Amino acid sequence: AGASGALAQVPASDRVAKLMAQQKGVLPPFCKSALSGSGKINDLITDFKAAVSQPDEAKRTASIAKAKDGFARAILKQDQAANAAAWIYLGRAYLYQGDVVGADSAFTGADKVAPDCKDETERARQQVWTPLVNDGVAFANANKPDSAAILFQQANTIYRGSPSAYANLGVIWANRGQNDSAAAYFKQAAEISAKDTTFRDEQKFSTLNLGIVQARARHYDEA
């Protein structure tokens, strides 16, 4: 039930696509490694900015897809794999399509070639993570756990620096009596919480509930 094993099953998010569609402008990355592009990438960036500002929805969708394919082609076949801007704009294009799996992969690529761009990619991740988690909580409170679980999985796919979505998934699985799955998520939430003192309450919550579901599963030593 771990998030990594479920990535292939995470669907595209209409919520993320609609959120991104509200942004008609594109700010350049602030990290130094992404400021110096190449002619190939700069041309693609110009096309991407034009695509984002396109008022016609159908044309915007098609133009963003074309720009995304251009960034991917530049990275894979045109010697731009070390270009941080190419990876960052590829990730942004994926977000405009609601593809959190693709965006996660692209931003991870940016982090590898340009560690100074980590703050840039983290901001992009958190920008869509927050509404996914908030809407997931709303679904959970409305007793719609299946819908909530999808949003929490999407949230965990794009950003894994907060325990919130993991803990909420743990609650969903615990309520279904699937203790081993619940334990996997509570454990992940507890491990993330332990890295940041601002998550002290979340750490207590996740650790306590991890012990409870381990006891239910008769894993008494672990509990």
N, C-alpha and C positions, 0 to 999 in steps of 0.2 A: 504493500500500500504506500510505499515511499514515493515522494514526488518524482524522483528521477526515473522510476520505472513507469510512470504514467505520462511522461511528456508526449509520447507519440499519440496519446489519446486525448490530449488537451485541444479542444476545438478553438477555432478563431472566435474572437470576441466582438460582437456587434457593438457592445458598450464602448470598448476601446476605440473602435473605428469612428463612432459617432462623437466621442470626446475629442479625438484628434481633428475631426472635420470642422470643429468649432474654431480651430486655429488657422487663420488665413495667412499668417506670416511665419517666416522661418528665421530664427536667430542663428547666427554662426556659433559653432562650438567655442567655448572660452579657453579650452586647454591649448597650450602652445603647440603641441604635436599635431593638432588638427588644423592649425592656421595656415601652414604652408602646404598647399595641395599641389596638384599637377594640372596641366592643361586639360587632360582627359577628365579628371574629377571635377575641376571647376566648371566645365561645360555641363556636366551632369547635374551639378548643384544648381546651376542656373535653370536647367530644365525642371528640376524638382521643385524649386521655388515657384516657378510658373504654374506647375501642376497643382500645387497646394492652393494657390490663389484663384484657380479656375472656378468660376461661379456655377458652371453647369456640372451637376453631380456625376453624370455618366462620363463626361469628358475628363473630369478630375480623377475619377476612379481609374480610367484607362491610362491617363498620363502618369499617375503615381506608379501604376504597375510597370509601365515602360521604364520609368526612372529607376525603380527598384531593380529591374532586370539589368539595367545598364551598370549600376553599382556592383551587382553580383558578378557580371561579366568582367568588369574592370579588375576586380579582386582575383578572380579565378584564372583569367586568360590574358590580362593585359598588365601584368607585373605591378599591381597596386595592392598586393596583400600586406605590405608594410605601411600602407597609407591609412592613418587613423581616421581621417575625414571620410574616407570611403566606407569604412566600417560603421562609423557613427550615422552617416546619412542612410546607409543601408538599414540600420536598425530603426531609424525614424520612419523610413518608408514602410517597413513591416508593421510598425505601430499604426500607421494610417490605414493599413489593410486589416487591422485587428489581429494580426498574427503574432501572438506573444512568444511562441516558440521560436519563430524566425528572428524576432527582435532580440530575444535573449541570446541567441547564438551570435548575432552580429555585434551586440554590445560586449559580449565576452571576447570576441575577436579584437575589438578596439582596446579593451583592457590589456590584452596580451602584448600588442605591438606598441602601446602607449600608456604605461601605468599612470602618467600624469592626467589622463583623461577619465580616470575612475570616477571622480566627482561628477563629471559631465554625464556619464552613462548612468550613474546612480540616480541623478535627478530625473532623467528620462524614465527610468524604471519606476521610481516612486510616484511620478506624475500619474501613471495609469494604475499603479498598485492600489492607491488609496480609494478611488471610486469602486474598484472591484471588491475590496474588502468591505466597504461600507454597504454596498448593495447585497453582498453575501450575508452580512449580519441581518439586514432587513428581511431577506428571504428566510433565514433561520428563525427569526422572531415571528414570522408569519407562518411557521410550521411548514415550510417548503424546503426540506433538507436537500433534496436532489438538486434543485436549482442553486441553493447556497453552495453545495459542494463543488459544482462546476466553477463558480466564480472564485472560490478559495483556491482551487487548483490552478486556475489561470493566474491568480495573484502570486502564488508561490513560484510559478514558472518565470515570471518577469522580475520578481524581486524576492530575495531570500534573506534579507537582513533584519526582518521583524518576525517575532514568534506568533503574531496574531492569527494569521490564516491557518498556520499549522495547528494551533491550539483549538481553533474552531472546528477544523476537520476532525481532530481528536474527539471533540464533544459529539459530533455527528455520528461517528463510528461507535462511540461508547453507547450512545442512546439506541443504537441498532443491535447492541450486544455483540459486536465484532471487536472483541477486546484486543486481539493481536494487532489489528489495523489501527485501533485507537492508540495503543501503546506506541506504535511507530511514530505517529504524529506528535503525541505528547512528548516523546523523547526528543524529537527534532526541535520542538518549541522550547523545551528546557535547555537544550544545548545552545540554541541561539540566545536565549535570555541570559545565560551565564556569562556571555561575552560583554554585556553592557549593563551597568548598574541601574540605568533608567528603566530596565525591564525587570526589576526586582519582584514586583507583584506578579508579573506574568511567569517568572521562574517558579515562584511558590505555587501558583495555580497549576502549572503544567506538571511540576514534580509530584504534587499531591495526587493529581488525577492519574498520572502514570502509575503511581503506587496502587491506586484503587483498581484500575483495569488489570494490572498484573495480578492482584489478589483474586479478582473475578476469574481470571484465566488459570488460577491455581499455580501461578509462578510465585510461590510464597517467598523464596529467598530474594528474588528480584524486588518484590514488593517491600 
